[in-house]
């Protein structure tokens, strides 16, 4: 019995070992089956474990999670779902396994764990999924497992697919797998059909003639994996032509892909097949699902480009577009409803020609102006035609610098307008970024600035909303390519700093708490997992950016200077709630600052003395000076202590040599002198600040400097203030908003967090925890 009305009994609640023993005993004593214990004891144990599952000690939550796995019910299921998002990996892993034992598809509500950052949690998820007897496997679970970077997780996902398929008829299992996996069906089928136990079925499928989309995909993969083609099978060109005449366009798509990948068949027959596809396939064959999929028009055009000489291909395209134009004119006169279908087909063919031919299409005399006859008129039609025409125009314009410059303003203004949707925003943003990467040095003056201004409008302010959307993540990843490989001149270096600062804050942001949505909780969790995976990729990029080269280190330190020189640093003081009621920073700025300092310090250690001074100077000018100014101007801020501790990493001796990372630089003595001067001025000015003991300790750790070298005041303070003023003026000139609303609450000082184990229960306003009542078996005193 734990807890009670007396002081000795209530003291047990404040004793962490006692709570841990209680959770462990409950977990071990509860029987495996519900009917083996009375309802009174089971209810009391349920209430106790639900309370212990909210304890702030990880070991207690772990034991409580194991106990909850033995208790069925909606309340325990909801608690286990909450524990799958616990900060401790061991708790998340046990919660996932426990949900797998609950049945009724409870595990799929925690499908976001297939993207967990910890390997063993992902393994536990797929091991638990292997036990689920369901009709269909979730697409997100299949996609994430088959594309995981770890071989053990991929093997666990494959094992899950094998066990699931073994419970069903092979034909039914593969069809369900195709329907469930969607765009990742090919990867799942290849992982399954390559196994030896599926060899007989694979050879049998390769000899069949497919009749629908699912059987066609299974047939193509079986044919590619089979050691040799069946002798009784018809020639591939004949089968494709029969599928075209029978209007089995999904089957035709798979056959065209097999032709392109294998490259087998008579040249003349294949060319005739490709031309027939371009002439007679309807526009409904254009849309495709999946990132790596191609429509029949693109595959037929690629096949034709491979087989036909340039002159014959030009003649065929000219005749084909003429036929399309005359057909559309006739449909327009009749005001037929088929006009849209004819126009869409022509646009799909034009898109395929741009994709397959690229710059070669500039040399073709097609007998018509593609812009005036097709693309621009389609821009005034409905959204479907407008989006397709916009993609065609982007392909056409990006083929050369001259065309890119001509249409630059159009894409820029469209991206700024309010009439665009997400698809148009994505197309315009990718076009602008691709052109900047390909022809950045050939664009007219001011083009890059206008593009970056429009991109800032799409990305929004730092830490906006509940996290970056899918379009924002796509544009951000393309922007990273430019930050890594693009050229940034003096005109655009401020934009590079702002974008890197935006990415930094997104990488270190605390996930926003969402309102529970029981109907779409799995989708909400998966979106949160996708955002977490995006943050992980950003962390991988920032983990090596500062060591890549001096220009990359300059951009990284400039981004940190922008954060410390504007109001954006106050985002580290803002509070965001968490499901367990613990206050969290909106963004953990000290961790971000420590990462940047580690990058600069590691680069200093790896360089020669003459080169190391550049990285050391970056640390001094762009990190230490802005932070020292903050200590002088806002000494009351609690997070400055942690920021100073993270920055001082580069000054503290470490390693076998017992040297500071920056000590290898030629300008080490000047850096040490300025740091000590600024520390003395801060100590003399900021009386009563919480970071003063840390500054005094930093001063003692520095090597001794001759008294005559040290000034009583910080000599470079005016230079630091001037650098910050210039940066703020440049941001204001670009109309880049960096203002942050101040909050009265801060992390540090008086935190409204769950009481500590040693202090819980003290004070007149202490309220007894629910565990004091729920751990009783029977009335108190009995």
Secondary structure as UniProt FT lines:
FT   HELIX           7..11
FT   HELIX           12..14
FT   HELIX           16..29
FT   HELIX           34..36
FT   HELIX           39..52
FT   TURN            53..54
FT   HELIX           58..68
FT   TURN            69..70
FT   HELIX           74..83
FT   TURN            84..85
FT   HELIX           89..102
FT   TURN            104..105
FT   HELIX           106..115
FT   HELIX           119..129
FT   TURN            130..131
FT   HELIX           139..146
FT   HELIX           151..166
FT   HELIX           170..181
FT   HELIX           182..184
FT   HELIX           185..193
FT   HELIX           196..198
FT   HELIX           199..206
FT   HELIX           213..225
FT   TURN            231..232
FT   HELIX           236..245
FT   TURN            246..247
FT   HELIX           249..262
FT   HELIX           267..280
FT   HELIX           283..285
FT   TURN            291..292
FT   HELIX           296..307
FT   HELIX           310..334
FT   TURN            337..338
FT   HELIX           339..357
FT   HELIX           358..363
FT   HELIX           371..375
FT   HELIX           376..378
FT   TURN            379..380
FT   HELIX           383..397
FT   TURN            398..399
FT   HELIX           401..416
FT   HELIX           422..439
FT   HELIX           440..442
FT   TURN            445..446
FT   HELIX           447..459
FT   TURN            462..463
FT   TURN            465..466
FT   HELIX           470..485
FT   TURN            490..492
FT   HELIX           493..507
FT   HELIX           521..548
FT   HELIX           550..565
FT   HELIX           567..573
FT   STRAND          575..576
FT   TURN            579..580
FT   STRAND          584..585
FT   HELIX           589..606
FT   HELIX           609..619
FT   HELIX           620..624
FT   HELIX           625..633
FT   TURN            635..636
FT   TURN            638..639
FT   HELIX           640..647
FT   HELIX           648..651
FT   STRAND          653..654
FT   TURN            655..658
FT   STRAND          659..660
FT   HELIX           661..664
FT   TURN            666..667
FT   HELIX           668..685
FT   TURN            687..688
FT   TURN            690..691
FT   HELIX           692..701
FT   HELIX           707..709
FT   TURN            715..716
FT   HELIX           717..733
FT   TURN            734..735
FT   TURN            757..761
FT   TURN            764..765
FT   HELIX           771..774
FT   TURN            780..781
//
